[in-house]
């Protein structure tokens, strides 16, 4: 599933092509996505200027005076900016056109979303209860320590709880915990402030590095320009079970936490 860096990479890629532009046409080829696409979307969005291309967690927000188009890439979705005359493929479900070019949503598994929202989109049920952005000042050591206080659950699934902090998905939780030297099964409430402060820095560093390098290469994800991301080449533990730890050369182990695969070095992480 595309994670926060992939979504931010897509936001940065499409924004220069659509921000400040007026929507000339909306084509909905397949309305049955994760949630039905509103039959009123074309009428509501056509003629509107895209005033801002924002992001909240893994959701993209295309804001207009009249409302906001919320996009989610689901498990296999991607966005492209293409000439409007480009023939649509089987899994090209939505075009937002701007004269000679269009923003196209491609989603083979149809777990993505395209919702038209009136009012403040941040108050929509999908967004209202999300935690702070991990790269923002709101995600700081005082907040992290307080949010984990008394929690006996393993730290890794706690980090992946979007109500606690958005966008720290499975790949980046694994990588951040390894960089911080913290075992993913350690109880969140039993980690010292000093170690949490190190973890906080590692989360921000891992995510920012991934954004700078264009997102992580996943089987079903490519960037908006069709080229894969490159951060996967620098993953230290994720998907590397049995390979030597880059720090101590002992084999990386795989275990299941919260029904998700976790990768760790039992020697370097405690």
N, C-alpha and C positions, 0 to 999 in steps of 0.2 A: 504494500500500500504506500503511495506517495506520502512522505512525512513532511514536517514543517519546512525543511530546507528546499524540498522539491517544489512545494507550493509557493514559497517565497521566490524561488528561481523563476517559476512561471509568471508570478505577478510582475517581477522586474522585466521579464521578457516581453510581455504583452502591453504593459502600460504605455510605452512611448508610441505605440501604434494606434491606441484607441482613446487614450485620455485626451479630452478636449474635442473629440470628434462626435459628430451627430450620427445616430443610428438611422440607416436608410431602409433597412429591412430586417426582419427576424424570421428565420425558417426553422420550424420545429418538425423534424422528420420522425422522431420517436418520442412521444410524450411519457412513455412508461419507463421512467428511471427509478431511482430509489423511492422517490416520492413523485407523483404525477406532475408534469409540467403544466402550469396553469394555461387553459385555453385562451386566456386574456393577455398572455405575455406579449405576443406580437403587437397587439393594439396599444398596450401600455408603454412598451419600450421604444417602438418606432417613432422617430422624430425627436427623441430625447438626446441630450448631450451627456456623454460620460464625463462627469465632473471629477471623479477620483476613482482610482483602482487601488483598493485597500485589501487588507488581510486581517482576519481574526482567527487565530489557531490555524486550522487547515482549511478554512473557508475563505474564498475570494469574494470581495464585495465591490461590485460595479455600481457606483452611486450616481443618481440623476436627481434633478429637482423633484420629479414625480415619485420616485421610489428607488429601490435598490435590487439589482439582480445578484442573488447569492449563488455562487458556484462551488461545488465540491467535486473533487476528482475521483472519489470512491476508491476502489481497489486497482483500477486499471485505466483510469481516465487521463487524458492529456489535452492541452490546448495548443492550437496552431493559429498563426496569423498567415492567411493565404489569399491569393487572388480570388475574388468572389466567383469567378468562372471555373474554378478548380472542381472537377467532378467529385461528388460525394461518394465515399465508400460505404460499405455495409454498416459500419459502426460509427458513422458520423451523424450524430443525432440532433445537433443544434448549430445553426449559424447565426451570429449577430453581425450584420453587414454594415460597412461604412463606405458605401460607394464602390470603389474598385477592389477593396479587400474586405475580408471577413475574419472574425474570430470563430473558430470551429472547435466544438467539443467532440472528442473522439472517446468512446467508452465501450469497449467490447463486452464487459460484464454488466453494464448498466446499474452499477451501485453508486454512481455519482448523482449529483442533484443540480437543478437549475430552478430556483424558487424566486418568484417576484414578491418583494416585501414592501409594504407601505409603512410609513413611520420610521422610528429609530430601529435600524436592523440589529443593533446591539442588545435590544430588549426582546428579540425573538427567542422563543424557548431553546433553539439550538445554540444560541450564543450567550444568553443571559447569565448562565451559571458557570461559564468557563473561568478558569483560574487566570492568573497573570501571564503575560507573554514572557518566555524564558530569557529573552534578551533585553527586557525592560528593567528599569530601576525598581519597579515594584517587586520583582523577583530578587529578593536580597536575603542576607543571612538571617535577619530577624524574622522575616516572613517564613522562610523555609524551616527554621528551628521550631517556630510556633506551630506550623501546620503539621509537623511530625511529632509533636510532644505527646507522649503517652501511647504512641502507636506501636503495636507489637507485630504488625504485618511486615513482610519483607520490603526493603527499601525500593527494589526495582519496580514492582507493581504500583507502589505509592507514587513514584515519579511519573509513571505512565497514566495516572489518574488526571484527566483533563480538568477536573474541578479543583485540583491542587495547583497544577501548572499545565499550560497547553503546549502541545507540540513535541514533548519528549517521548517519542515513539520507541519501539523495541530496539531498533538499530542503535539509536543515539543514547538510550539508557544503558545498554551494554557497554558502549564505547566510553561513556562518561564515568561509569563506575570503575572500569578498568583503569582509566587514567588517574582516578582518585584513589585507587588501591582499596576499594570497599567491596566486600563480597555482596553479590546481589540478594542473597537470602538474609542478610543481617537485618534485625528489627530496626525499622526507621527511627523509633523513639529512643534507641539505645546508642545512637551515633553521637559522638562528642561534637560540640560546636566547632572546634578547630577542623575536624574532619569534614563536617558539613560545609564549612566555608571553602575547603578545598574542592569538594564535590560541586558546589555552586559555580566556582570558577571553571571547572572542567566542562560542565554542561554548556556554559556560555561559549567556551572556546571551541568545543567540538561542533556545536551548531553553527557558529559563525564561520568556522573553517569550511564546513560543508556548503554553506550558502555561497561563500566566496568562490568555491570550486565548482559550483553548478549542481549540487544535489548528488544523491547517491544513486548509482546505477542499479535499478531493479529490473526484473524480468519483463514487466509490463509497462515500464515507464521510460520515456525519453523526454528531453527538454523540448520547449516550445519551438526550437529551431530544428528539431529532428535529431540532434546529436546527443549522445548519452552523457550523463554526468560522470565525473571522474573521481569523486571522493571514495568510492568503493575500493579503489586501488590502495587506499591508505587505511582501511579498516584494520584495527589491530587484533580484535578477538571475534567479532561477529562473523558467524559462518565458518570459523576456522577450527572447529573441533578436531583434536588430534594433531594439529600443527604446533610447532614450538612457539612458546610465548616470546614476544619480541624483547622482553626484559630479561627473563631467566632461562629460556629455552626449554622449560618443562611443558608437557602437552597441555593445550587448551582443552578444557572440559565443557561439556554441554549438559544442562539440566533444565527441567521444566518448572517454571514459577508462574502461577496465575495463568496456566494453560498456554504460556508463551515460552519459546526457546530462549534460554539464557546461556551466554558463553562467558567463561571466566578462567583466570589462572588461579588455581587453589593455593599457589605459593605466594603470589604477589597481592592477592586480594583477601582481606580478612574483615 
